[in-house]
């Protein structure tokens, strides 16, 4: 079997009058995240990890931030595109691991719902998805509660030679 690993990183700053969407779940919070799409920082990091594992361009190539058709797009649609690209390239997803970095809101109470959404979009099981969260110990932009960052890795494999 051929295995490939990809790594993704994304960050969005907080914005007023926007929902806070993470893993396709609306998280109750005083602020949402700024972005051209729904600004789902977790889904974006996962998408870039998958695309990286496939050796493809990042999500901005497939969903350009200036493209009006991508305005406010649900980031689960981005993950569905990554699932389709995996199949086109002859790969299957083995697993996803991710970490969100935020002082607030608390996101782990919503991890199971996030896993359900991500698994459905990617065509894998929730057991193949890891979601963790940490703070930045009050340091930097995340520590000052200016936004959320997310990291992700993806393992893909093929049985083709």
ZATI-572898 format. One record per residue (C-alpha): residue in three letters; x, y, z. Coordinates in steps of 0.001 Angstrom, whole numbers, plus 524288, in hexadecimal, padded with zeros to 5 digits. Layout:
+-----+-------+-------+-------+
:   r :     x :     y :     z :
+-----+-------+-------+-------+
: ALA :     X :     Y :     Z :
...
+-----+-------+-------+-------+
***
This chain:
+-----+-------+-------+-------+
:   r :     x :     y :     z :
+-----+-------+-------+-------+
: UNK : 80000 : 80000 : 80000 :
: UNK : 80458 : 80DEB : 7FD6E :
: UNK : 8028B : 8172E : 808E0 :
: UNK : 8036B : 825FF : 80882 :
: UNK : 8023A : 82FF0 : 81373 :
: UNK : 7FD85 : 83DF6 : 8125E :
: UNK : 7FDA3 : 8492B : 81BF3 :
: UNK : 7F44B : 854AD : 81CB2 :
: UNK : 7F3C2 : 86166 : 82432 :
: UNK : 7E9AB : 86C21 : 8243A :
: UNK : 7E653 : 87801 : 82C5A :
: UNK : 7DB02 : 8818D : 82C74 :
: UNK : 7D8FC : 88D8F : 834B9 :
: UNK : 7CCA5 : 88FFB : 83C51 :
: UNK : 7C23C : 898CC : 8366C :
: UNK : 7B582 : 89E65 : 83B71 :
: UNK : 7A86A : 89A72 : 835BA :
: UNK : 7AD61 : 88D6E : 8307D :
: UNK : 7AA95 : 87FB2 : 83558 :
: UNK : 7B5D8 : 877CC : 83AFA :
: UNK : 7B626 : 86B9C : 8327E :
: UNK : 7BFC5 : 860B6 : 835B8 :
: UNK : 7BEF5 : 8535C : 82F73 :
: UNK : 7B1F4 : 8574F : 829A4 :
: UNK : 7AC33 : 859F9 : 8372B :
: UNK : 7A7A2 : 8675B : 83B86 :
: UNK : 7AE41 : 869AF : 84896 :
: UNK : 7A7C5 : 8735E : 851DD :
: UNK : 7B10C : 87EE2 : 8538D :
: UNK : 7B111 : 88DAA : 853D3 :
: UNK : 7B852 : 88E2F : 846CB :
: UNK : 7B95B : 8863E : 83A7B :
: UNK : 7C4E9 : 88504 : 83157 :
: UNK : 7C803 : 88E2B : 8261A :
: UNK : 7C99A : 88880 : 81893 :
: UNK : 7C48A : 887B5 : 80AA9 :
: UNK : 7BE70 : 87A70 : 80D80 :
: UNK : 7B83E : 8768D : 81A71 :
: UNK : 7C646 : 877A7 : 81FE1 :
: UNK : 7C5FA : 869F5 : 825B3 :
: UNK : 7D43B : 869B6 : 829C2 :
: UNK : 7D3C9 : 85B42 : 82D76 :
: UNK : 7CE41 : 856C8 : 82071 :
: UNK : 7D7F3 : 85F63 : 81920 :
: UNK : 7E3A9 : 8597F : 82030 :
: UNK : 7DE7E : 84BCF : 81D70 :
: UNK : 7DC3E : 84F1B : 80F1A :
: UNK : 7EA1A : 8542A : 80D87 :
: UNK : 7EF75 : 84801 : 81443 :
: UNK : 7E83B : 83F33 : 80AAE :
: UNK : 7EC32 : 84756 : 7FEF3 :
: UNK : 7FA41 : 8474D : 803A3 :
: UNK : 7FA45 : 8388B : 80515 :
: UNK : 7F598 : 8379E : 7F706 :
: UNK : 8000D : 84127 : 7F256 :
: UNK : 7F59A : 84AA3 : 7ED97 :
: UNK : 7F466 : 85975 : 7EF3E :
: UNK : 7EE11 : 85F09 : 7FB82 :
: UNK : 7DFAE : 86255 : 7FD39 :
: UNK : 7E1A6 : 87012 : 7F7DC :
: UNK : 7E440 : 869EE : 7EA94 :
: UNK : 7D743 : 862AA : 7EA89 :
: UNK : 7CF7B : 86CE5 : 7F214 :
: UNK : 7D5A8 : 87A39 : 7EF26 :
: UNK : 7D29E : 88475 : 7F989 :
: UNK : 7CECA : 88E73 : 7EF26 :
: UNK : 7C560 : 88547 : 7E82F :
: UNK : 7B74C : 889BA : 7EAC5 :
: UNK : 7B276 : 87BA8 : 7E97E :
: UNK : 7BA8C : 87841 : 7F593 :
: UNK : 7B4DE : 88332 : 7FDEB :
: UNK : 7AFE2 : 87D82 : 80AC6 :
: UNK : 7B178 : 86F94 : 805AD :
: UNK : 7AFDE : 864FE : 80FE4 :
: UNK : 7BD62 : 85F6C : 81222 :
: UNK : 7B7D0 : 851B7 : 81291 :
: UNK : 7B627 : 85372 : 803C2 :
: UNK : 7C4D9 : 855F3 : 8033E :
: UNK : 7C714 : 8490F : 80A55 :
: UNK : 7BE11 : 8422B : 800B9 :
: UNK : 7C67F : 84764 : 7F59E :
: UNK : 7D287 : 841FC : 7FC8A :
: UNK : 7CBC4 : 834C4 : 7FDC2 :
: UNK : 7C8F6 : 834F2 : 7EF2C :
: UNK : 7D6FF : 838CF : 7EBFE :
: UNK : 7DBE8 : 82D65 : 7F43A :
: UNK : 7D3CE : 8241E : 7EC17 :
: UNK : 7D818 : 82A77 : 7DF4F :
: UNK : 7E661 : 8291D : 7E346 :
: UNK : 7E461 : 81AD5 : 7E730 :
: UNK : 7E5C6 : 81CB6 : 7F5DF :
: UNK : 7DDAA : 81997 : 801DF :
: UNK : 7DDDE : 8210A : 80EAB :
: UNK : 7E3B0 : 8192D : 819DA :
: UNK : 7E1FD : 82369 : 82470 :
: UNK : 7E1AA : 831BA : 82823 :
: UNK : 7E772 : 8378B : 83470 :
: UNK : 7E536 : 845A7 : 8384F :
: UNK : 7E756 : 84F9A : 842F8 :
: UNK : 7E04B : 85C83 : 844D4 :
: UNK : 7E744 : 86732 : 84C60 :
: UNK : 7DE3D : 870E1 : 85311 :
: UNK : 7DC9F : 8778F : 8602B :
: UNK : 7CDFF : 8781A : 85DA7 :
: UNK : 7C43C : 872B4 : 85AB0 :
: UNK : 7C53E : 8653A : 860BB :
: UNK : 7C45D : 85C15 : 8551D :
: UNK : 7C62D : 84E3F : 85A43 :
: UNK : 7B80D : 84D13 : 85EF2 :
: UNK : 7B4A1 : 84DB0 : 85069 :
: UNK : 7BF0D : 84417 : 84BA9 :
: UNK : 7B5C6 : 838AF : 84966 :
: UNK : 7ACD0 : 840F2 : 840D1 :
: UNK : 7B8A7 : 84622 : 8396E :
: UNK : 7BD7E : 8383F : 83726 :
: UNK : 7B014 : 83455 : 831F1 :
: UNK : 7AFEE : 83F9D : 82839 :
: UNK : 7BDED : 83DB0 : 823CB :
: UNK : 7BC65 : 82EE9 : 82291 :
: UNK : 7B033 : 83077 : 81A4B :
: UNK : 7B6C1 : 83A76 : 8115F :
: UNK : 7C2F4 : 8321D : 80FA9 :
: UNK : 7BC2F : 824DC : 80EAC :
: UNK : 7C38A : 81F16 : 81A43 :
: UNK : 7BFE4 : 81B1E : 82818 :
: UNK : 7C0A9 : 8238C : 83433 :
: UNK : 7CAD2 : 819F9 : 83981 :
: UNK : 7D3EE : 81EA0 : 82EA1 :
: UNK : 7D38F : 82CAB : 83384 :
: UNK : 7DAD6 : 8328E : 83EED :
: UNK : 7D6E0 : 83FDB : 84429 :
: UNK : 7DE36 : 84641 : 84F37 :
: UNK : 7DE84 : 853F8 : 854D0 :
: UNK : 7E825 : 85BF7 : 85C8B :
: UNK : 7EA9B : 869FD : 86051 :
: UNK : 7F650 : 8727C : 85D56 :
: UNK : 7F83E : 87558 : 86BE2 :
: UNK : 7F447 : 883A2 : 8699A :
: UNK : 7FFBF : 885F5 : 8604F :
: UNK : 7FEF3 : 88BB7 : 85298 :
: UNK : 7F2D1 : 88EEE : 84AA5 :
: UNK : 7EBD7 : 8828E : 84EEB :
: UNK : 7EF3D : 88542 : 85D1C :
: UNK : 7E9BF : 892FC : 85BC3 :
: UNK : 7DD03 : 88CF0 : 856C1 :
: UNK : 7DE64 : 8930D : 84948 :
: UNK : 7DBB8 : 88679 : 841CD :
: UNK : 7DCDA : 877C5 : 8409B :
: UNK : 7E762 : 86F71 : 83A47 :
: UNK : 7E68A : 86146 : 83616 :
: UNK : 7F062 : 856DE : 83247 :
: UNK : 7ED65 : 84A17 : 82B62 :
: UNK : 7F415 : 83E56 : 8259C :
: UNK : 7EE86 : 834B3 : 81BE4 :
: UNK : 7F317 : 82728 : 81844 :
: UNK : 7EEEC : 8221F : 80AF3 :
: UNK : 7F225 : 81530 : 8049C :
: UNK : 7F0CE : 80DE8 : 7F7ED :
: UNK : 7F167 : 7FF98 : 7F4A0 :
: UNK : 7F5AF : 802D7 : 7E6C7 :
: UNK : 803D4 : 80169 : 7E2D9 :
+-----+-------+-------+-------+
***
